Amino acid sequence: MSQPAAPDNESNYKGVFDGGLGFGQKSAVIVIDFTKAYTTEGSKWYCSGKGYGVVDAVTESKPLLDLARSKGVPVFYTKVYFEHPTDGGVFTQKIPLLRTWTKDNPLVEIDDQIAPQATDSVLVKQYPSAFFGTNLACNLRAIGVDTCIIVGCSTSGCIRASVLDGMQQGFRCIIPRECVGDRTESIHEANLFDMNAKNGDVVSKQVVMGYLSNLDGSKAQTLSDEPAVKKARTLVAALSTAVTAAQPAKDNASNYKGVFDGGLGFGKKSAVVVIDFTKAYTTPGSKFYCPGKGYGVVDAVAESKPLLDLARSKGVPVFYTMVYFEHPTDGGVFTQKIPLLRTWTKDNPLVQIDDSIAPRAVDSVLVKQYPSAFFGTNLACNLRAIGVDTCIIVGCSTSGCIRASVLDGMQQGFRCIIPRECVGDRTESIHEANLFDMNAKNGDVVPKDTVMDYLTKL
């Protein structure tokens, strides 16, 4: 895939996705899945890449955890294992090798180098997000935590999912970049970029160590020594370097082969979910305008129209989402991270769905205020009520609300099918990196023709 240069990415995101959150009033450290599966040579999950792998991330995280405990900062660990055949749902159907992670498999245990101490909490999860299907959010709120310092693996999988869910649950998420790891450098960097742009603050480990060192228990800390704009621009450059000079796409595919190459397919009944195809993304002059040829939102809207027409002709239900905010509390941490979203009020014409793909009378339209179409809406309930088990997902943006909705859809038990021509984003490299990640771990990214053939045969 062709990649834009660093200045193009930087210019594209500047003024839209360069907000920062900083630390709140009370922090906890969340250690996600630093298990022996990722640190043991010979394991299919082993991630030893220098400077971006899990082995290095474990080593980098140990002094941070030691300092956090010395300052009375609570530490929560997660690990993953499956006991009953139904455990893991669609997640283990997508990645069948996960079924080997049984409770008695030594690879599911946390690495000895960074093992939990008696004061730490250990939670078992069975989906990517540390917040999904666990008591983590409740336990954090019970002790007044509003900030999660997140370390662990993998950057593109459970870290990305947990940062998204943490933000949607109202937590400020801080990610020390040296303390998370993945299988390949380009995927690692692409996901650091995305998280920093839209969900949390990706910072140097030194920033977090400085924050922890200065804790006195009486005042909140800030990230004033590393402004959000500077962080965003630094990460854009790092991403561009990684995706052009580290592993090419074919190397990523080779690395993932035999681990992340499962497929889900269509189930018994499908619906089309049209996510945020609004005028904000299709109107020239809008700061969210995405006209990129072959990867932008304008093209994705045009590609999606015949798919929607065919779906309706076959009686396939169609659900739309749109986004707007009315009360100052709407959007929570999401609009704190991306302040420009506050301009998306109900009377702003840019929040309306693009006229060329407008909903029909038979379609359902849901208002959401967070990235995922499933978070804070009735979408999952409404789909289940009519027997839907498969979501054909079109819309934008690939790296934002599409990625979030595919993750949540999978966690909620739906098979998610993404026709690649029918989703769009701001830059080609970010678009392609997120299609790769979704296809590897959460859903099936397929050509539009595959979906059209499926619908034609209904």
C-alpha positions in Angstrom: 0.0 0.0 0.0 1.2 3.5 -0.7 1.9 5.8 2.2 1.7 9.6 2.5 4.7 11.4 3.8 4.9 12.6 7.4 4.1 16.3 6.7 0.9 15.2 4.9 -0.3 13.2 7.9 0.7 16.0 10.3 -1.1 18.7 8.3 -4.2 16.5 7.9 -4.6 15.9 11.7 -3.5 19.3 12.9 -6.3 21.4 14.5 -8.7 18.4 14.7 -7.1 15.5 16.5 -4.3 17.1 18.6 -6.1 17.6 21.9 -4.8 16.3 25.2 -6.3 15.0 28.5 -3.6 15.0 31.1 -3.8 13.3 34.5 -6.9 13.7 36.7 -7.3 13.6 40.4 -6.3 10.0 41.1 -4.6 7.4 39.0 -4.3 3.6 38.8 -2.0 1.5 36.7 -3.6 -1.2 34.5 -1.3 -4.0 33.4 -2.9 -5.7 30.5 -2.0 -9.3 29.6 1.8 -9.3 30.2 1.6 -13.0 30.2 4.2 -15.7 29.3 2.5 -16.3 26.0 4.1 -13.1 24.7 7.5 -13.5 26.5 8.3 -17.2 26.1 10.5 -18.2 23.1 8.8 -20.8 21.0 5.3 -19.5 21.8 3.3 -18.6 18.7 2.5 -15.3 20.4 6.1 -14.4 21.3 6.8 -10.7 20.6 10.5 -10.0 20.9 10.9 -7.0 18.6 13.6 -4.5 19.7 12.0 -1.3 20.9 8.4 -2.3 20.1 7.9 -5.9 21.3 6.4 -7.2 24.4 9.7 -8.5 26.0 11.1 -4.9 26.0 7.8 -3.5 27.2 7.7 -5.8 30.2 11.3 -4.7 31.1 10.4 -1.0 30.7 7.2 -1.4 32.8 8.8 -2.9 35.9 10.4 0.3 37.3 7.2 2.2 36.6 5.2 -0.3 38.6 7.7 -0.3 41.5 7.5 3.5 41.6 3.7 3.5 41.4 3.4 1.1 44.4 5.8 3.1 46.4 3.5 6.1 45.9 0.4 4.2 46.9 -1.0 4.1 43.4 -3.2 1.0 43.0 -2.2 -1.6 40.4 -4.7 -3.8 38.5 -3.6 -6.8 36.3 -5.5 -8.6 33.6 -4.9 -12.1 32.3 -6.9 -14.3 29.8 -8.1 -17.9 29.9 -11.1 -19.9 28.7 -12.8 -22.8 30.5 -16.2 -23.4 29.0 -16.7 -23.9 25.2 -18.8 -20.8 25.1 -16.2 -18.6 26.7 -14.8 -15.9 24.4 -17.8 -16.0 22.0 -17.0 -14.6 18.6 -13.5 -13.5 19.7 -12.3 -17.1 19.9 -14.2 -18.0 16.7 -12.2 -15.2 15.0 -8.9 -16.3 16.5 -9.3 -20.1 17.2 -5.8 -20.5 18.6 -7.0 -18.6 21.7 -8.9 -21.8 22.7 -5.5 -23.2 23.8 -5.4 -20.6 26.5 -7.0 -22.8 29.2 -6.6 -22.2 32.9 -3.9 -24.9 33.2 -1.8 -23.6 30.3 1.3 -22.0 31.9 1.4 -19.4 29.1 -1.6 -17.7 30.5 0.2 -16.8 33.7 1.7 -13.3 34.1 5.4 -13.1 33.4 7.5 -13.7 36.5 9.6 -10.6 36.0 6.5 -8.4 36.5 4.3 -10.7 38.6 1.6 -9.1 40.8 2.3 -8.3 44.4 0.0 -9.1 47.3 -1.6 -5.6 47.2 -2.4 -5.8 43.5 -5.7 -6.9 42.0 -5.8 -9.5 39.2 -8.9 -9.8 36.9 -9.6 -12.5 34.3 -11.0 -11.2 31.0 -12.1 -13.1 27.9 -12.3 -10.3 25.3 -9.9 -7.6 24.1 -11.0 -4.8 26.4 -10.0 -5.0 30.1 -13.4 -3.2 30.8 -15.6 -5.6 28.8 -17.2 -8.3 31.0 -15.2 -7.5 34.0 -15.6 -5.4 37.2 -12.7 -3.1 36.4 -14.7 0.1 35.8 -16.8 -0.4 39.0 -13.7 -1.2 41.1 -11.8 1.9 39.8 -14.8 4.2 40.5 -15.2 2.7 44.0 -11.8 4.0 45.0 -12.1 7.4 43.2 -9.9 6.7 40.2 -10.4 8.9 37.1 -7.1 8.2 35.3 -5.7 4.9 34.0 -2.0 4.5 33.2 -2.2 1.6 30.8 0.7 -0.7 30.1 0.7 -4.2 28.5 0.0 -5.8 25.2 -0.7 -5.9 22.4 -0.8 -2.3 21.3 -3.1 -3.1 18.4 -5.3 -5.5 20.3 -6.1 -5.4 24.0 -4.3 -2.0 24.7 -6.2 -0.3 21.9 -9.5 -1.9 23.0 -9.0 -1.0 26.6 -8.1 2.6 25.9 -11.2 3.0 23.8 -13.4 1.4 26.4 -11.7 3.3 29.2 -12.4 6.6 27.5 -16.0 5.7 26.8 -16.4 4.7 30.4 -15.2 8.2 31.4 -11.5 7.5 32.3 -8.5 9.5 31.2 -6.2 7.0 29.7 -2.4 7.6 29.7 -0.2 5.3 27.6 3.6 5.3 28.2 4.7 4.3 24.8 7.8 2.3 25.9 5.5 0.1 28.1 3.3 -1.4 25.5 4.3 -3.8 22.8 3.2 -5.7 19.7 4.3 -8.1 16.9 5.4 -5.6 14.3 6.7 -2.1 14.5 4.5 -0.6 11.9 1.3 -1.9 13.5 2.5 -0.8 16.9 3.2 2.7 15.8 0.0 3.0 13.8 -2.0 2.2 16.8 -0.1 4.5 19.1 -0.9 7.2 16.6 -4.6 6.4 16.6 -5.0 6.2 20.3 -3.2 9.5 20.8 -5.3 11.2 18.2 -8.7 10.1 19.4 -8.9 8.2 22.7 -6.0 8.9 25.2 -2.6 10.5 25.7 0.4 8.5 24.4 3.4 9.9 26.2 7.0 9.0 26.9 7.6 6.7 29.9 9.6 9.6 31.4 6.5 11.8 31.6 4.7 9.2 33.6 7.7 8.5 35.9 7.9 12.3 36.5 4.2 12.4 37.4 4.5 9.5 39.8 7.7 10.9 41.4 6.0 14.2 42.1 2.8 12.7 43.7 2.1 14.2 47.1 -1.5 13.1 47.4 -2.9 16.6 47.5 -3.1 17.9 43.9 -3.7 16.8 40.4 -0.8 16.5 38.0 -0.7 17.7 34.4 1.2 17.0 31.2 2.3 20.6 30.8 5.9 19.5 30.0 4.7 17.7 26.9 1.9 19.6 25.2 -0.7 17.7 23.3 0.1 19.3 20.0 3.8 18.4 20.3 2.9 14.8 21.2 0.5 14.4 18.3 3.1 15.8 15.8 5.9 13.6 17.2 3.6 10.5 16.8 2.6 11.4 13.3 6.3 11.4 12.3 7.0 8.2 14.2 4.1 6.5 12.4 5.2 7.6 9.0 8.7 6.4 9.6 7.4 3.1 10.9 5.0 2.3 8.1 7.4 3.3 5.4 10.7 2.0 6.8 9.9 -0.8 9.2 7.9 -3.8 8.0 6.0 -3.6 4.7 2.5 -5.0 4.6 3.6 -8.4 3.3 5.9 -8.8 6.4 3.0 -7.9 8.7 0.9 -10.6 7.0 3.7 -13.1 7.3 4.1 -12.4 11.0 0.4 -12.8 11.6 0.1 -16.0 9.6 -1.1 -19.0 11.7 -2.2 -16.8 14.6 -4.4 -14.1 13.3 -5.8 -15.4 10.0 -9.2 -16.8 11.1 -12.5 -15.9 9.4 -16.0 -15.6 10.6 -18.2 -15.4 7.6 -21.9 -14.5 7.5 -24.3 -15.9 10.0 -28.0 -16.5 9.8 -29.4 -13.0 9.5 -27.7 -9.7 8.7 -28.2 -6.0 9.1 -26.4 -3.1 7.6 -25.0 -0.6 10.0 -24.2 2.8 8.5 -21.9 4.7 10.8 -21.6 8.5 10.7 -21.8 9.1 7.0 -22.6 12.8 7.8 -22.0 16.0 6.0 -19.1 16.8 8.3 -17.0 14.3 6.3 -18.4 15.1 2.8 -18.6 18.9 2.7 -15.6 20.8 1.3 -14.4 23.3 3.9 -15.4 21.2 6.9 -12.4 20.4 9.1 -13.5 16.8 9.0 -13.7 16.6 5.2 -12.2 13.4 3.9 -12.0 13.4 0.0 -9.0 11.0 -0.4 -9.3 9.1 -3.7 -9.9 5.4 -2.9 -9.7 5.7 0.9 -11.7 8.8 1.8 -15.2 9.2 3.0 -16.6 10.8 -0.1 -15.7 7.7 -2.2 -16.9 5.4 0.6 -20.3 7.1 0.5 -20.6 6.6 -3.2 -19.5 2.9 -3.0 -22.1 2.2 -0.2 -25.2 3.5 -1.9 -25.7 0.5 -4.3 -25.0 -1.8 -1.4 -27.7 -0.2 0.7 -30.2 -0.2 -2.2 -29.6 -3.9 -2.7 -29.9 -4.7 1.0 -33.2 -2.9 1.3 -34.5 -4.7 -1.8 -33.7 -8.0 -0.1 -35.4 -7.0 3.2 -32.2 -6.6 5.1 -32.7 -4.1 7.9 -30.6 -0.9 7.8 -29.5 1.1 10.9 -27.8 4.5 10.7 -25.9 6.4 13.4 -25.2 10.1 13.7 -23.5 12.2 16.3 -24.5 15.4 18.1 -24.2 16.9 21.6 -26.7 19.0 23.5 -25.7 19.2 27.1 -22.2 20.3 28.3 -21.7 16.8 29.8 -22.5 15.0 26.6 -19.6 13.1 25.2 -17.6 13.0 28.4 -13.9 12.4 28.0 -14.4 11.9 24.2 -15.1 15.6 23.7 -12.4 16.6 26.1 -9.9 14.7 24.0 -11.3 16.2 20.7 -12.8 19.6 21.7 -13.8 20.4 18.1 -16.6 17.8 18.5 -18.4 20.3 20.8 -19.4 22.2 17.6 -21.5 19.2 16.6 -24.7 20.5 18.1 -28.1 19.3 17.0 -28.7 22.4 14.8 -25.4 22.1 13.0 -26.1 21.0 9.4 -22.9 19.1 9.3 -24.2 16.5 11.7 -26.9 15.4 9.3 -26.4 12.3 7.1 -25.2 13.0 3.6 -28.1 13.6 1.2 -26.8 11.1 -1.3 -27.2 8.2 1.2 -30.0 9.6 3.4 -32.1 7.1 5.5 -35.4 5.8 4.1 -38.6 5.6 6.1 -38.0 2.0 6.9 -34.5 2.6 8.3 -33.6 3.2 11.9 -31.5 6.2 13.0 -29.7 6.2 16.3 -27.8 9.1 17.9 -24.5 8.2 19.6 -22.0 10.3 21.5 -19.0 8.0 21.6 -17.0 6.2 18.9 -18.7 2.9 19.1 -22.2 2.5 17.6 -22.9 0.1 20.4 -21.8 2.2 23.4 -24.6 4.1 25.1 -27.2 3.1 22.4 -29.9 0.5 22.0 -28.2 -0.9 18.9 -27.3 -4.3 20.3 -30.7 -4.8 21.9 -32.5 -3.8 18.7 -30.4 -6.1 16.6 -30.9 -9.1 18.9 -34.7 -8.5 19.1 -35.0 -9.2 15.3 -32.6 -12.1 15.3 -29.6 -10.4 13.7 -26.2 -12.1 14.3 -24.2 -10.4 11.5 -23.4 -6.7 11.0 -22.3 -5.4 7.6 -20.6 -2.3 8.7 -20.1 0.7 6.4 -19.2 4.3 7.3 -16.5 6.4 8.8 -13.9 6.8 10.0 -12.0 3.6 9.6 -9.6 4.3 12.4 -12.3 5.8 14.7 -15.9 4.9 14.9 -15.7 1.9 12.4 -12.8 0.3 14.4 -14.6 1.0 17.7 -17.9 -0.4 16.5 -16.4 -3.6 15.0 -14.6 -4.2 18.3 -17.7 -3.7 20.4 -19.9 -5.6 17.9 -17.5 -8.6 18.2 -17.5 -8.3 22.0 -21.3 -8.1 22.0 -21.4 -11.4 20.0 -22.0 -10.2 16.4 -20.1 -11.2 13.3 -18.8 -8.0 11.7 -18.3 -7.8 8.0 -16.5 -4.7 6.6 -16.6 -4.1 2.8 -13.4 -2.3 2.5 -14.5 0.1 -0.3 -17.4 1.3 1.9 -15.4 2.7 4.8 -13.1 5.8 4.7 -10.6 7.9 6.6 -8.4 10.9 6.5 -5.1 9.3 5.3 -4.4 6.1 3.4 -1.8 4.7 5.8 -4.1 5.0 8.8 -7.1 3.6 6.8 -5.1 0.6 5.6 -3.5 -0.1 9.0 -6.9 -0.2 10.7 -8.4 -2.5 8.0 -5.5 -4.9 8.7 -6.0 -4.8 12.4 -9.8 -5.3 12.2 -9.4 -8.2 9.8 -6.8 -9.8 12.0 -8.6 -9.7 15.3 -12.2 -8.5 15.3 -14.1 -9.0 12.0 -13.8 -9.9 8.3 -12.6 -7.2 5.9 -13.7 -8.2 2.5 -14.2 -6.7 -1.0 -17.5 -5.0 -1.6 -18.2 -7.6 -4.3 -18.3 -10.3 -1.7 -21.0 -8.5 0.2 -23.0 -7.7 -2.9 -22.8 -11.4 -4.0 -24.1 -12.5 -0.5 -27.0 -10.0 -0.7 -27.9 -10.9 -4.2 -28.3 -14.6 -3.2 -30.5 -13.9 -0.3 
